[in-house]
């Protein structure tokens, strides 16, 4: 039974995130998608909204659980008895940050592997911050996120106005 944690901010989850979840769900017996709480960023969605957004978007997958975590990712992964931490890679520009994170995590715990999955070509430009910017400035973001995420983002935008 191989368990992977897929952590992130998911503010909001994008089609790129969903692609990584689908790929990981084929490789591992179970995936926990873990929303980082207290990640120092200006948030659009509340943690619960991000979790709902991921839950609604992954209903077609039988081996995906949704959770949130605070503190060190590696402590959370250990607590969940995960075998691996999954991260998506888009362009080479992701590599430096991901490499550093993987190295620090390995120093903190040598047993949990970092596994990197390449996103689909069409999503290699996509990020939550781009979706937030397009959505906040009134652009059409519906084709950048899974369908169930659209009303959740719209609600958050209305709240801001
Ligand atoms: O989607 P993101 O914003 O790239 O996700 C980043 C996240 C939440 C995975 C990362 O910030 C994280 O692991 N935070 C928890 C704190 C931690 O463990 N830091 C040490 C790893 S370098």
Backbone and ligand atoms as CSV (ligand in chain L), in Angstrom:
chain,resi,resn,atom,element,x,y,z
A,1,UNK,N,N,0.854,-1.202,0.000
A,1,UNK,CA,C,0.000,0.000,0.000
A,1,UNK,C,C,0.888,1.250,0.000
A,2,UNK,N,N,0.954,1.936,-1.119
A,2,UNK,CA,C,1.816,3.124,-1.212
A,2,UNK,C,C,0.972,4.391,-1.150
A,3,UNK,N,N,1.354,5.243,-0.192
A,3,UNK,CA,C,0.598,6.474,0.057
A,3,UNK,C,C,1.466,7.687,-0.266
A,4,UNK,N,N,0.883,8.625,-1.006
A,4,UNK,CA,C,1.602,9.871,-1.311
A,4,UNK,C,C,0.817,11.075,-0.825
A,5,UNK,N,N,1.550,12.072,-0.340
A,5,UNK,CA,C,0.944,13.359,0.006
A,5,UNK,C,C,1.263,14.335,-1.125
A,6,UNK,N,N,0.235,15.007,-1.608
A,6,UNK,CA,C,0.434,16.060,-2.624
A,6,UNK,C,C,0.083,17.391,-1.948
A,7,UNK,N,N,1.098,18.130,-1.492
A,7,UNK,CA,C,0.836,19.369,-0.762
A,7,UNK,C,C,0.826,20.585,-1.679
A,8,UNK,N,N,0.183,21.635,-1.235
A,8,UNK,CA,C,0.226,22.878,-1.998
A,8,UNK,C,C,-0.647,23.929,-1.361
A,9,UNK,N,N,-0.619,25.112,-1.968
A,9,UNK,CA,C,-1.488,26.190,-1.487
A,9,UNK,C,C,-2.872,26.076,-2.134
A,10,UNK,N,N,-2.912,25.680,-3.391
A,10,UNK,CA,C,-4.181,25.451,-4.105
A,10,UNK,C,C,-5.129,26.643,-3.969
A,11,UNK,N,N,-4.610,27.842,-4.231
A,11,UNK,CA,C,-5.418,29.064,-4.066
A,11,UNK,C,C,-5.580,29.790,-5.395
A,12,UNK,N,N,-6.423,29.334,-6.285
A,12,UNK,CA,C,-7.279,28.144,-6.224
A,12,UNK,C,C,-6.597,26.951,-6.903
A,13,UNK,N,N,-7.180,25.736,-6.742
A,13,UNK,CA,C,-6.692,24.611,-7.532
A,13,UNK,C,C,-6.934,24.870,-9.017
A,14,UNK,N,N,-5.956,24.512,-9.847
A,14,UNK,CA,C,-6.061,24.739,-11.295
A,14,UNK,C,C,-6.182,23.406,-12.034
A,15,UNK,N,N,-6.366,23.500,-13.349
A,15,UNK,CA,C,-6.389,22.271,-14.170
A,15,UNK,C,C,-5.026,21.568,-14.109
A,16,UNK,N,N,-3.972,22.341,-13.907
A,16,UNK,CA,C,-2.632,21.751,-13.767
A,16,UNK,C,C,-2.544,20.903,-12.507
A,17,UNK,N,N,-3.097,21.412,-11.398
A,17,UNK,CA,C,-3.124,20.624,-10.150
A,17,UNK,C,C,-3.913,19.339,-10.348
A,18,UNK,N,N,-5.082,19.472,-10.998
A,18,UNK,CA,C,-5.923,18.285,-11.203
A,18,UNK,C,C,-5.183,17.244,-12.047
A,19,UNK,N,N,-4.460,17.719,-13.044
A,19,UNK,CA,C,-3.677,16.813,-13.899
A,19,UNK,C,C,-2.650,16.044,-13.056
A,20,UNK,N,N,-1.984,16.741,-12.146
A,20,UNK,CA,C,-0.983,16.078,-11.289
A,20,UNK,C,C,-1.674,15.073,-10.355
A,21,UNK,N,N,-2.832,15.451,-9.809
A,21,UNK,CA,C,-3.568,14.536,-8.917
A,21,UNK,C,C,-3.956,13.266,-9.682
A,22,UNK,N,N,-4.446,13.445,-10.903
A,22,UNK,CA,C,-4.851,12.273,-11.711
A,22,UNK,C,C,-3.655,11.370,-12.014
A,23,UNK,N,N,-2.521,11.973,-12.357
A,23,UNK,CA,C,-1.317,11.181,-12.623
A,23,UNK,C,C,-0.874,10.432,-11.374
A,24,UNK,N,N,-0.860,11.151,-10.248
A,24,UNK,CA,C,-0.403,10.532,-8.990
A,24,UNK,C,C,-1.351,9.414,-8.572
A,25,UNK,N,N,-2.645,9.601,-8.830
A,25,UNK,CA,C,-3.629,8.594,-8.391
A,25,UNK,C,C,-3.467,7.286,-9.174
A,26,UNK,N,N,-2.828,7.364,-10.341
A,26,UNK,CA,C,-2.547,6.136,-11.103
A,26,UNK,C,C,-1.268,5.452,-10.613
A,27,UNK,N,N,-0.411,6.224,-9.959
A,27,UNK,CA,C,0.891,5.673,-9.531
A,27,UNK,C,C,0.871,5.130,-8.106
A,28,UNK,N,N,0.030,5.745,-7.265
A,28,UNK,CA,C,0.001,5.375,-5.850
A,28,UNK,C,C,-1.346,4.746,-5.499
A,29,UNK,N,N,-1.350,3.979,-4.407
A,29,UNK,CA,C,-2.612,3.372,-3.966
A,29,UNK,C,C,-3.545,4.429,-3.406
A,30,UNK,N,N,-2.959,5.398,-2.680
A,30,UNK,CA,C,-3.788,6.463,-2.132
A,30,UNK,C,C,-3.024,7.786,-2.163
A,31,UNK,N,N,-3.775,8.851,-2.424
A,31,UNK,CA,C,-3.191,10.201,-2.435
A,31,UNK,C,C,-3.919,11.034,-1.399
A,32,UNK,N,N,-3.148,11.755,-0.594
A,32,UNK,CA,C,-3.761,12.787,0.248
A,32,UNK,C,C,-3.367,14.135,-0.340
A,33,UNK,N,N,-4.361,14.873,-0.800
A,33,UNK,CA,C,-4.096,16.238,-1.257
A,33,UNK,C,C,-4.179,17.116,-0.012
A,34,UNK,N,N,-3.059,17.747,0.339
A,34,UNK,CA,C,-2.966,18.464,1.619
A,34,UNK,C,C,-2.790,19.957,1.384
A,35,UNK,N,N,-3.790,20.714,1.824
A,35,UNK,CA,C,-3.758,22.169,1.666
A,35,UNK,C,C,-2.955,22.761,2.821
A,36,UNK,N,N,-1.903,23.508,2.479
A,36,UNK,CA,C,-1.075,24.137,3.515
A,36,UNK,C,C,-1.814,25.307,4.157
A,37,UNK,N,N,-1.951,25.237,5.478
A,37,UNK,CA,C,-2.530,26.374,6.208
A,37,UNK,C,C,-1.376,27.296,6.577
A,38,UNK,N,N,-1.676,28.546,6.861
A,38,UNK,CA,C,-0.652,29.502,7.328
A,38,UNK,C,C,0.521,29.641,6.372
A,39,UNK,N,N,0.305,29.368,5.097
A,39,UNK,CA,C,1.387,29.619,4.152
A,39,UNK,C,C,1.350,31.116,3.870
A,40,UNK,N,N,2.499,31.770,4.063
A,40,UNK,CA,C,2.517,33.238,4.064
A,40,UNK,C,C,2.271,33.813,2.663
A,41,UNK,N,N,1.024,33.894,2.296
A,41,UNK,CA,C,0.659,34.461,0.997
A,41,UNK,C,C,-0.651,35.210,1.171
A,42,UNK,N,N,-0.897,36.128,0.278
A,42,UNK,CA,C,-2.185,36.821,0.310
A,42,UNK,C,C,-3.214,35.866,-0.302
A,43,UNK,N,N,-4.148,35.420,0.535
A,43,UNK,CA,C,-5.053,34.354,0.095
A,43,UNK,C,C,-6.323,34.918,-0.532
A,44,UNK,N,N,-6.803,34.213,-1.540
A,44,UNK,CA,C,-8.127,34.516,-2.103
A,44,UNK,C,C,-9.160,33.616,-1.438
A,45,UNK,N,N,-8.878,32.312,-1.397
A,45,UNK,CA,C,-9.835,31.345,-0.829
A,45,UNK,C,C,-9.436,30.954,0.590
A,46,UNK,N,N,-10.449,30.728,1.429
A,46,UNK,CA,C,-10.220,30.155,2.763
A,46,UNK,C,C,-9.762,28.704,2.588
A,47,UNK,N,N,-9.104,28.185,3.615
A,47,UNK,CA,C,-8.626,26.788,3.543
A,47,UNK,C,C,-9.769,25.825,3.234
A,48,UNK,N,N,-10.913,26.016,3.928
A,48,UNK,CA,C,-12.054,25.101,3.718
A,48,UNK,C,C,-12.567,25.175,2.283
A,49,UNK,N,N,-12.547,26.366,1.711
A,49,UNK,CA,C,-12.997,26.532,0.316
A,49,UNK,C,C,-12.054,25.806,-0.643
A,50,UNK,N,N,-10.759,25.882,-0.364
A,50,UNK,CA,C,-9.786,25.170,-1.220
A,50,UNK,C,C,-10.006,23.669,-1.117
A,51,UNK,N,N,-10.272,23.217,0.101
A,51,UNK,CA,C,-10.496,21.780,0.297
A,51,UNK,C,C,-11.766,21.345,-0.436
A,52,UNK,N,N,-12.835,22.138,-0.311
A,52,UNK,CA,C,-14.089,21.825,-1.019
A,52,UNK,C,C,-13.852,21.801,-2.525
A,53,UNK,N,N,-13.088,22.796,-3.003
A,53,UNK,CA,C,-12.822,22.910,-4.443
A,53,UNK,C,C,-12.101,21.652,-4.942
A,54,UNK,N,N,-11.127,21.172,-4.172
A,54,UNK,CA,C,-10.380,19.965,-4.588
A,54,UNK,C,C,-11.291,18.738,-4.489
A,55,UNK,N,N,-12.055,18.683,-3.395
A,55,UNK,CA,C,-12.964,17.526,-3.195
A,55,UNK,C,C,-13.935,17.404,-4.363
A,56,UNK,N,N,-14.557,18.541,-4.726
A,56,UNK,CA,C,-15.537,18.528,-5.828
A,56,UNK,C,C,-14.881,18.160,-7.168
A,57,UNK,N,N,-13.613,18.535,-7.313
A,57,UNK,CA,C,-12.922,18.319,-8.596
A,57,UNK,C,C,-12.359,16.915,-8.733
A,58,UNK,N,N,-12.302,16.173,-7.630
A,58,UNK,CA,C,-11.659,14.843,-7.684
A,58,UNK,C,C,-12.644,13.716,-7.365
A,59,UNK,N,N,-13.947,14.019,-7.469
A,59,UNK,CA,C,-14.972,13.018,-7.147
A,59,UNK,C,C,-14.849,11.769,-8.024
A,60,UNK,N,N,-14.305,11.935,-9.234
A,60,UNK,CA,C,-14.193,10.804,-10.157
A,60,UNK,C,C,-13.030,9.877,-9.794
A,61,UNK,N,N,-12.232,10.259,-8.803
A,61,UNK,CA,C,-11.073,9.440,-8.430
A,61,UNK,C,C,-11.366,8.748,-7.097
A,62,UNK,N,N,-11.170,7.446,-7.066
A,62,UNK,CA,C,-11.561,6.691,-5.873
A,62,UNK,C,C,-10.525,6.662,-4.771
A,63,UNK,N,N,-9.307,7.108,-5.049
A,63,UNK,CA,C,-8.246,6.927,-4.055
A,63,UNK,C,C,-7.623,8.249,-3.602
A,64,UNK,N,N,-8.449,9.318,-3.599
A,64,UNK,CA,C,-7.947,10.638,-3.217
A,64,UNK,C,C,-8.664,11.127,-1.964
A,65,UNK,N,N,-7.868,11.526,-0.957
A,65,UNK,CA,C,-8.410,12.118,0.265
A,65,UNK,C,C,-7.969,13.574,0.327
A,66,UNK,N,N,-8.775,14.402,0.967
A,66,UNK,CA,C,-8.431,15.825,1.066
A,66,UNK,C,C,-8.202,16.144,2.540
A,67,UNK,N,N,-7.150,16.916,2.808
A,67,UNK,CA,C,-6.847,17.280,4.191
A,67,UNK,C,C,-6.151,18.641,4.174
A,68,UNK,N,N,-5.825,19.154,5.351
A,68,UNK,CA,C,-5.011,20.368,5.416
A,68,UNK,C,C,-3.934,20.137,6.463
A,69,UNK,N,N,-2.897,20.946,6.399
A,69,UNK,CA,C,-1.831,20.798,7.392
A,69,UNK,C,C,-1.252,22.167,7.725
A,70,UNK,N,N,-0.688,22.247,8.941
A,70,UNK,CA,C,0.038,23.451,9.332
A,70,UNK,C,C,1.411,22.989,9.790
A,71,UNK,N,N,2.372,23.866,9.810
A,71,UNK,CA,C,3.713,23.487,10.247
A,71,UNK,C,C,4.485,22.836,9.119
A,72,UNK,N,N,5.471,22.032,9.505
A,72,UNK,CA,C,6.359,21.438,8.501
A,72,UNK,C,C,5.660,20.346,7.714
A,73,UNK,N,N,5.821,20.410,6.400
A,73,UNK,CA,C,5.245,19.396,5.525
A,73,UNK,C,C,5.751,17.997,5.883
A,74,UNK,N,N,7.028,17.893,6.184
A,74,UNK,CA,C,7.605,16.572,6.411
A,74,UNK,C,C,7.044,15.947,7.702
A,75,UNK,N,N,6.760,16.774,8.692
A,75,UNK,CA,C,6.152,16.264,9.934
A,75,UNK,C,C,4.760,15.718,9.640
A,76,UNK,N,N,4.026,16.458,8.801
A,76,UNK,CA,C,2.679,16.016,8.419
A,76,UNK,C,C,2.758,14.703,7.632
A,77,UNK,N,N,3.680,14.649,6.665
A,77,UNK,CA,C,3.809,13.439,5.834
A,77,UNK,C,C,4.167,12.230,6.701
A,78,UNK,N,N,5.023,12.451,7.684
A,78,UNK,CA,C,5.423,11.369,8.602
A,78,UNK,C,C,4.232,10.898,9.428
A,79,UNK,N,N,3.487,11.873,9.927
A,79,UNK,CA,C,2.289,11.579,10.737
A,79,UNK,C,C,1.277,10.760,9.937
A,80,UNK,N,N,1.174,11.036,8.635
A,80,UNK,CA,C,0.234,10.311,7.763
A,80,UNK,C,C,0.795,8.963,7.306
A,81,UNK,N,N,2.064,8.719,7.667
A,81,UNK,CA,C,2.783,7.504,7.239
A,81,UNK,C,C,2.909,7.425,5.707
A,82,UNK,N,N,3.178,8.589,5.111
A,82,UNK,CA,C,3.302,8.645,3.649
A,82,UNK,C,C,4.643,8.075,3.199
A,83,UNK,N,N,4.639,7.481,2.020
A,83,UNK,CA,C,5.876,6.992,1.415
A,83,UNK,C,C,6.546,8.094,0.595
A,84,UNK,N,N,5.733,9.000,0.079
A,84,UNK,CA,C,6.285,10.002,-0.837
A,84,UNK,C,C,5.521,11.319,-0.757
A,85,UNK,N,N,6.223,12.378,-1.140
A,85,UNK,CA,C,5.601,13.685,-1.346
A,85,UNK,C,C,5.635,13.933,-2.850
A,86,UNK,N,N,4.493,14.240,-3.421
A,86,UNK,CA,C,4.403,14.494,-4.862
A,86,UNK,C,C,4.346,16.001,-5.100
A,87,UNK,N,N,5.108,16.453,-6.097
A,87,UNK,CA,C,5.009,17.843,-6.531
A,87,UNK,C,C,4.970,17.879,-8.052
A,88,UNK,N,N,4.266,18.840,-8.580
A,88,UNK,CA,C,4.202,18.991,-10.036
A,88,UNK,C,C,5.340,19.886,-10.509
A,89,UNK,N,N,5.855,19.607,-11.696
A,89,UNK,CA,C,6.853,20.481,-12.304
A,89,UNK,C,C,6.302,20.975,-13.631
A,90,UNK,N,N,6.382,22.269,-13.840
A,90,UNK,CA,C,5.940,22.822,-15.115
A,90,UNK,C,C,7.184,23.098,-15.959
A,91,UNK,N,N,7.762,24.265,-15.781
A,91,UNK,CA,C,8.955,24.601,-16.572
A,91,UNK,C,C,10.196,24.427,-15.702
A,92,UNK,N,N,11.355,24.610,-16.302
A,92,UNK,CA,C,12.605,24.499,-15.531
A,92,UNK,C,C,12.645,25.535,-14.408
A,93,UNK,N,N,11.885,26.623,-14.574
A,93,UNK,CA,C,11.888,27.665,-13.545
A,93,UNK,C,C,11.376,27.158,-12.201
A,94,UNK,N,N,10.611,26.076,-12.204
A,94,UNK,CA,C,10.138,25.493,-10.940
A,94,UNK,C,C,11.258,24.746,-10.228
A,95,UNK,N,N,12.283,24.384,-10.994
A,95,UNK,CA,C,13.212,23.384,-10.488
A,95,UNK,C,C,13.998,23.838,-9.257
A,96,UNK,N,N,14.533,25.056,-9.273
A,96,UNK,CA,C,15.375,25.517,-8.158
A,96,UNK,C,C,14.650,25.431,-6.821
A,97,UNK,N,N,13.434,25.958,-6.807
A,97,UNK,CA,C,12.645,25.961,-5.579
A,97,UNK,C,C,12.313,24.530,-5.145
A,98,UNK,N,N,11.896,23.719,-6.112
A,98,UNK,CA,C,11.503,22.337,-5.793
A,98,UNK,C,C,12.706,21.526,-5.314
A,99,UNK,N,N,13.858,21.767,-5.929
A,99,UNK,CA,C,15.075,21.052,-5.562
A,99,UNK,C,C,15.450,21.389,-4.118
A,100,UNK,N,N,15.392,22.678,-3.802
A,100,UNK,CA,C,15.718,23.131,-2.449
A,100,UNK,C,C,14.759,22.515,-1.439
A,101,UNK,N,N,13.472,22.540,-1.772
A,101,UNK,CA,C,12.469,21.988,-0.855
A,101,UNK,C,C,12.695,20.481,-0.649
A,102,UNK,N,N,12.981,19.788,-1.755
A,102,UNK,CA,C,13.197,18.336,-1.660
A,102,UNK,C,C,14.434,18.024,-0.825
A,103,UNK,N,N,15.477,18.822,-0.993
A,103,UNK,CA,C,16.722,18.588,-0.241
A,103,UNK,C,C,16.521,18.837,1.255
A,104,UNK,N,N,15.821,19.926,1.557
A,104,UNK,CA,C,15.547,20.229,2.976
A,104,UNK,C,C,14.677,19.126,3.574
A,105,UNK,N,N,13.659,18.720,2.826
A,105,UNK,CA,C,12.766,17.673,3.337
A,105,UNK,C,C,13.526,16.360,3.546
A,106,UNK,N,N,14.457,16.050,2.658
A,106,UNK,CA,C,15.223,14.811,2.813
A,106,UNK,C,C,16.153,14.887,4.033
A,107,UNK,N,N,16.669,16.081,4.282
A,107,UNK,CA,C,17.516,16.269,5.453
A,107,UNK,C,C,16.695,16.072,6.734
A,108,UNK,N,N,15.444,16.481,6.678
A,108,UNK,CA,C,14.575,16.360,7.853
A,108,UNK,C,C,14.078,14.928,8.031
A,109,UNK,N,N,13.914,14.211,6.925
A,109,UNK,CA,C,13.489,12.803,6.999
A,109,UNK,C,C,13.969,12.081,5.746
A,110,UNK,N,N,14.807,11.088,5.947
A,110,UNK,CA,C,15.415,10.417,4.780
A,110,UNK,C,C,14.498,9.363,4.167
A,111,UNK,N,N,13.432,8.978,4.880
A,111,UNK,CA,C,12.597,7.865,4.402
A,111,UNK,C,C,11.526,8.287,3.406
A,112,UNK,N,N,11.161,9.558,3.419
A,112,UNK,CA,C,10.065,10.008,2.542
A,112,UNK,C,C,10.654,10.570,1.242
A,113,UNK,N,N,10.287,9.950,0.138
A,113,UNK,CA,C,10.822,10.365,-1.160
A,113,UNK,C,C,10.031,11.553,-1.711
A,114,UNK,N,N,10.713,12.414,-2.440
A,114,UNK,CA,C,10.030,13.448,-3.222
A,114,UNK,C,C,9.908,12.935,-4.649
A,115,UNK,N,N,8.705,12.982,-5.166
A,115,UNK,CA,C,8.442,12.485,-6.517
A,115,UNK,C,C,7.879,13.642,-7.347
A,116,UNK,N,N,8.462,13.874,-8.514
A,116,UNK,CA,C,8.034,15.002,-9.341
A,116,UNK,C,C,7.332,14.504,-10.594
A,117,UNK,N,N,6.185,15.086,-10.847
A,117,UNK,CA,C,5.421,14.697,-12.033
A,117,UNK,C,C,5.308,15.910,-12.955
A,118,UNK,N,N,5.555,15.667,-14.233
A,118,UNK,CA,C,5.464,16.760,-15.219
A,118,UNK,C,C,4.007,16.968,-15.596
A,119,UNK,N,N,3.603,18.215,-15.605
A,119,UNK,CA,C,2.223,18.496,-16.003
A,119,UNK,C,C,2.087,18.401,-17.526
A,120,UNK,N,N,0.839,18.347,-17.975
A,120,UNK,CA,C,0.565,18.350,-19.408
A,120,UNK,C,C,1.092,19.627,-20.043
A,121,UNK,N,N,1.547,19.503,-21.265
A,121,UNK,CA,C,2.055,20.637,-22.066
A,121,UNK,C,C,1.097,21.835,-21.981
A,122,UNK,N,N,-0.199,21.585,-22.177
A,122,UNK,CA,C,-1.178,22.699,-22.222
A,122,UNK,C,C,-1.253,23.462,-20.904
A,123,UNK,N,N,-0.834,22.832,-19.803
A,123,UNK,CA,C,-0.959,23.494,-18.509
A,123,UNK,C,C,0.373,24.028,-18.006
A,124,UNK,N,N,1.398,23.971,-18.845
A,124,UNK,CA,C,2.735,24.309,-18.356
A,124,UNK,C,C,2.873,25.813,-18.048
A,125,UNK,N,N,1.935,26.592,-18.537
A,125,UNK,CA,C,1.955,28.043,-18.279
A,125,UNK,C,C,1.074,28.427,-17.090
A,126,UNK,N,N,0.348,27.462,-16.587
A,126,UNK,CA,C,-0.745,27.767,-15.657
A,126,UNK,C,C,-0.289,27.781,-14.198
A,127,UNK,N,N,-0.765,28.769,-13.443
A,127,UNK,CA,C,-0.459,28.805,-12.010
A,127,UNK,C,C,-1.645,29.415,-11.278
A,128,UNK,N,N,-1.719,29.160,-9.981
A,128,UNK,CA,C,-2.801,29.753,-9.180
A,128,UNK,C,C,-2.710,31.270,-9.206
A,129,UNK,N,N,-1.480,31.803,-9.193
A,129,UNK,CA,C,-1.364,33.267,-9.149
A,129,UNK,C,C,-1.871,33.894,-10.445
A,130,UNK,N,N,-1.661,33.209,-11.575
A,130,UNK,CA,C,-2.196,33.716,-12.848
A,130,UNK,C,C,-3.732,33.683,-12.811
A,131,UNK,N,N,-4.281,32.585,-12.302
A,131,UNK,CA,C,-5.747,32.480,-12.218
A,131,UNK,C,C,-6.289,33.587,-11.304
A,132,UNK,N,N,-5.623,33.795,-10.159
A,132,UNK,CA,C,-6.076,34.854,-9.243
A,132,UNK,C,C,-6.058,36.209,-9.923
A,133,UNK,N,N,-4.993,36.470,-10.678
A,133,UNK,CA,C,-4.873,37.776,-11.336
A,133,UNK,C,C,-5.968,37.955,-12.397
A,134,UNK,N,N,-6.138,36.935,-13.243
A,134,UNK,CA,C,-7.157,37.031,-14.302
A,134,UNK,C,C,-8.537,37.214,-13.660
A,135,UNK,N,N,-8.824,36.402,-12.639
A,135,UNK,CA,C,-10.151,36.437,-12.004
A,135,UNK,C,C,-10.388,37.779,-11.320
A,136,UNK,N,N,-9.384,38.257,-10.594
A,136,UNK,CA,C,-9.532,39.517,-9.857
A,136,UNK,C,C,-9.750,40.693,-10.798
A,137,UNK,N,N,-9.132,40.610,-11.990
A,137,UNK,CA,C,-9.254,41.728,-12.942
A,137,UNK,C,C,-10.427,41.551,-13.897
A,138,UNK,N,N,-11.297,40.572,-13.596
A,138,UNK,CA,C,-12.537,40.434,-14.356
A,138,UNK,C,C,-12.426,39.599,-15.617
A,139,UNK,N,N,-11.317,38.905,-15.816
A,139,UNK,CA,C,-11.153,38.063,-17.011
A,139,UNK,C,C,-11.845,36.721,-16.852
A,140,UNK,N,N,-11.951,36.011,-17.987
A,140,UNK,CA,C,-12.604,34.701,-17.965
A,140,UNK,C,C,-11.581,33.641,-17.542
A,141,UNK,N,N,-11.790,33.082,-16.377
A,141,UNK,CA,C,-10.827,32.101,-15.854
A,141,UNK,C,C,-11.400,30.682,-15.885
A,142,UNK,N,N,-12.644,30.542,-16.438
A,142,UNK,CA,C,-13.367,29.268,-16.325
A,142,UNK,C,C,-12.651,28.107,-17.024
A,143,UNK,N,N,-11.850,28.414,-18.023
A,143,UNK,CA,C,-11.151,27.318,-18.716
A,143,UNK,C,C,-9.757,27.050,-18.144
A,144,UNK,N,N,-9.473,27.653,-16.995
A,144,UNK,CA,C,-8.160,27.454,-16.350
A,144,UNK,C,C,-8.255,26.591,-15.102
A,145,UNK,N,N,-9.477,26.399,-14.616
A,145,UNK,CA,C,-9.679,25.644,-13.365
A,145,UNK,C,C,-10.731,24.557,-13.599
A,146,UNK,N,N,-10.754,23.501,-12.762
A,146,UNK,CA,C,-11.820,22.512,-12.892
A,146,UNK,C,C,-13.184,23.190,-12.688
A,147,UNK,N,N,-14.207,22.690,-13.387
A,147,UNK,CA,C,-15.532,23.339,-13.371
A,147,UNK,C,C,-16.055,23.634,-11.956
A,148,UNK,N,N,-15.941,22.709,-10.986
A,148,UNK,CA,C,-16.506,23.008,-9.660
A,148,UNK,C,C,-15.789,24.143,-8.918
A,149,UNK,N,N,-14.611,24.528,-9.410
A,149,UNK,CA,C,-13.844,25.584,-8.725
A,149,UNK,C,C,-14.396,26.967,-9.083
A,150,UNK,N,N,-15.037,27.060,-10.271
A,150,UNK,CA,C,-15.476,28.370,-10.776
A,150,UNK,C,C,-16.404,29.097,-9.781
A,151,UNK,N,N,-17.511,28.465,-9.310
A,151,UNK,CA,C,-18.390,29.203,-8.395
A,151,UNK,C,C,-17.730,29.533,-7.054
A,152,UNK,N,N,-16.794,28.709,-6.642
A,152,UNK,CA,C,-16.110,28.958,-5.361
A,152,UNK,C,C,-15.227,30.204,-5.470
A,153,UNK,N,N,-14.549,30.338,-6.618
A,153,UNK,CA,C,-13.731,31.538,-6.842
A,153,UNK,C,C,-14.638,32.766,-6.989
A,154,UNK,N,N,-15.760,32.594,-7.728
A,154,UNK,CA,C,-16.674,33.740,-7.928
A,154,UNK,C,C,-17.180,34.260,-6.592
A,155,UNK,N,N,-17.516,33.327,-5.685
A,155,UNK,CA,C,-18.018,33.704,-4.359
A,155,UNK,C,C,-16.947,34.499,-3.588
A,156,UNK,N,N,-15.709,34.029,-3.681
A,156,UNK,CA,C,-14.612,34.713,-2.980
A,156,UNK,C,C,-14.390,36.112,-3.549
A,157,UNK,N,N,-14.562,36.248,-4.880
A,157,UNK,CA,C,-14.391,37.565,-5.509
A,157,UNK,C,C,-15.495,38.519,-5.060
A,158,UNK,N,N,-16.731,37.987,-4.981
A,158,UNK,CA,C,-17.871,38.804,-4.539
A,158,UNK,C,C,-17.646,39.322,-3.120
A,159,UNK,N,N,-17.082,38.456,-2.290
A,159,UNK,CA,C,-16.823,38.800,-0.887
A,159,UNK,C,C,-15.836,39.961,-0.793
A,160,UNK,N,N,-14.921,40.023,-1.730
A,160,UNK,CA,C,-13.878,41.072,-1.731
A,160,UNK,C,C,-14.423,42.438,-2.144
A,161,UNK,N,N,-15.521,42.389,-2.933
A,161,UNK,CA,C,-15.998,43.650,-3.512
A,161,UNK,C,C,-16.715,44.513,-2.495
L,1,LIG,O1,O,1.573,25.397,-3.927
L,1,LIG,P1,P,2.786,25.911,-3.221
L,1,LIG,O2,O,2.530,27.302,-2.718
L,1,LIG,O3,O,4.026,25.816,-4.048
L,1,LIG,O4,O,2.975,24.956,-1.936
L,1,LIG,C1,C,4.027,25.181,-1.059
L,1,LIG,C2,C,3.948,24.260,0.189
L,1,LIG,C3,C,2.684,24.519,0.980
L,1,LIG,C4,C,4.013,22.819,-0.254
L,1,LIG,C5,C,5.220,24.632,1.017
L,1,LIG,O5,O,5.216,26.001,1.283
L,1,LIG,C6,C,5.323,23.852,2.318
L,1,LIG,O6,O,5.640,22.688,2.316
L,1,LIG,N1,N,5.070,24.546,3.436
L,1,LIG,C7,C,5.135,23.946,4.747
L,1,LIG,C8,C,6.373,24.427,5.511
L,1,LIG,C9,C,7.557,23.543,5.248
L,1,LIG,O7,O,7.535,22.345,5.416
L,1,LIG,N2,N,8.681,24.187,4.853
L,1,LIG,C10,C,9.921,23.471,4.613
L,1,LIG,C11,C,9.996,22.894,3.213
L,1,LIG,S1,S,11.260,23.735,2.340
